[in-house]
Amino acid sequence: MTAMTSTQTPPAASLHTPVIGWFEQHARDLPWRRPEAGAWSVMVSEFMLQQTPVSRVLPVYEQWLARWPRPADLAAEAPGEAVRAWGGRLGYPRRALRLHGAAQAITERHGGDVPSEHAQLLALPGIGEYTAAAVASFAYGQRHAVLDTNVRRVFARAASGVQYPPNATTAAERKLARALLPEEDERAARWAAATMELGALVCTARNEDCDRCPIASQCAWRLAGKPAHQGPPRKGQTYAGTDRQVRGRLLAVLRDSVSPVAQAALDAVWEEPVQRARALDGLVADGLVEPLADGRYRLPLT
């Protein structure tokens, strides 16, 4: 058998056993992975984990499931309560509204049970390609390519020989992910979880730990000498002084108040009036804040 060169992609079958075996030994004990976790728990975790680390998600996730253990429980509440419970640590609060909308649709269309069919999941409001595949795979053990940032990075390095994937998911990445999927449903679902965990814990964006990687000997990027990233500049994660920070401060005032808030209370959290007004207008446009006729503001009731 000819040895693999640095320009060749390792065969899929040779990756499955070591990666899944590593996962069986090293996977974190997370509540949405436990046998008793249902599809709703998995869906909630997937919404919360987008662009947010596990350490921030865990306390909010536990409070959320304790308050709203089923989609119907959340659907019965005002959307503003979802925004309030989301808090400030998770960021990207529009996800709270999307999760609330999905809960309403699940209650109305599916009798309160998260659907198992991929097409039905994809048809829910706020559910995109990634989340539909993740819920179908992790909650129902189905065979789908689950491509989050961590998985894309593992595949870029191990199979494509580059340090980072493109800024946006490409057709070539989807094709590669499908080619790497194990044939059996249960093993494919395990592979999806394992590659995600490998990217989160070992094949990280910075300071990757190749000594701990179960497929280091097959990794195309490592075998090529770890060439530096040659693609477009990677997107940064700036926050201080941005409209995102202003939006967060405005929402914090509204979350902390059980009654509508006067404009003066919002003005007090950010000095620059133009940016503050732009951020507030954006929150209103996104449905996260509701302006009232008397000039006060509140979290949305409908």
Secondary structure, DSSP 4 states (H G I P E B T S, - for coil): -PPPPTTSPPPHHHHHHHHHHHHHHH----GGGSTT--HHHHHHHHHHHTTS-HHHHHHHHHHHHHH-SSHHHHHTS-HHHHHHHHTTTS--THHHHHHHHHHHHHHHHSTTS---SHHHHHTSTT--HHHHHHHHHHHH--------HHHHHHHIIIII--SS--SS--HHHHHHHHHHS-SSHHHHHHHHHHHHHHHHHTS-SSS--GGG-TTGGG-HHHHTT-PPP-SSPPPP---TTSHHHHHHHHHHHHHT-SS-B-HHHHHTT-S-HHHHHHHHHHHHHTTS-EE-TTS-EE----
